[in-house]
Amino acid sequence: MQYLFPDNSVIVCFARAEELDVLEQYLRGKGRVVEAVSREISDSAGHVPALSGLDQQVWFGDPIPVVGAANIRAVEGVRIAVFGGGKAKPREHLGESQTLHLLRTDVDYQDSIWLTEDREAFRFAQRQHITTRDAFGILCDMVGYLDLSIERAFEVAQHILDAGEPMLREPSSPRDFLV
């Protein structure tokens, strides 16, 4: 089965724009998160009010743990070598590292899609042949699925930008969603 793994950057992006319903519609009940991302979402709820109503159990089910010493070491290696996480901040880039490790190594999740607005994570995942979407790609997909009109997709993107959230790719007009 193909799952959708949003990282905290995407969730916060849609939450600050007050457009979580759009992200939930995109997930179609196939959203999953690793333990570190679940913790990041909970932590972000303290400063992103729209996240206080997000029921992670309903959206994602149980967080996926990293189990075993070899997997924990591998995640830590990715966190430091790929994302520049420091030993002084052990949770820095942990969500991205756990997700990347899971999508690269667990056959149950290798057909999944990673949703991120983190530029380095997006680029690295693509180099690893992991299907990846940013907020713009999510909105393009929704236009393609006929879930959103190009005008509504552009409006959501504008809400994201107006909320002060950067987008990896910013549309200049509704027509940009015709891909």
ZIPE-V860925 format. One record per pair of residues at least 6 apart in sequence whose C-alpha atoms are under 6 Angstrom apart, sorted by the first residue. I is the first residue (numbers start at 1). J is the second residue. If there is no record, write none. Layout:
# ZIPE-V860925
i=I j=J
i=I j=J
This chain:
# ZIPE-V860925
i=2 j=111
i=2 j=112
i=3 j=30
i=3 j=31
i=3 j=112
i=4 j=30
i=4 j=31
i=4 j=112
i=4 j=113
i=5 j=31
i=5 j=32
i=5 j=33
i=5 j=114
i=5 j=115
i=6 j=114
i=6 j=115
i=7 j=116
i=8 j=41
i=9 j=117
i=10 j=116
i=10 j=117
i=13 j=165
i=14 j=20
i=15 j=50
i=16 j=163
i=17 j=159
i=17 j=160
i=17 j=163
i=31 j=60
i=32 j=60
i=33 j=63
i=34 j=63
i=34 j=64
i=35 j=63
i=35 j=64
i=35 j=65
i=36 j=95
i=37 j=95
i=45 j=51
i=45 j=52
i=75 j=97
i=75 j=98
i=78 j=97
i=79 j=85
i=79 j=93
i=79 j=97
i=85 j=92
i=85 j=93
i=103 j=109
i=103 j=110
i=113 j=131
i=113 j=132
i=114 j=132
i=115 j=132
i=115 j=133
i=115 j=134
i=116 j=134
i=117 j=134
i=139 j=153
i=140 j=177
i=142 j=148
i=143 j=149
i=150 j=174
i=150 j=177
i=151 j=174
i=154 j=174
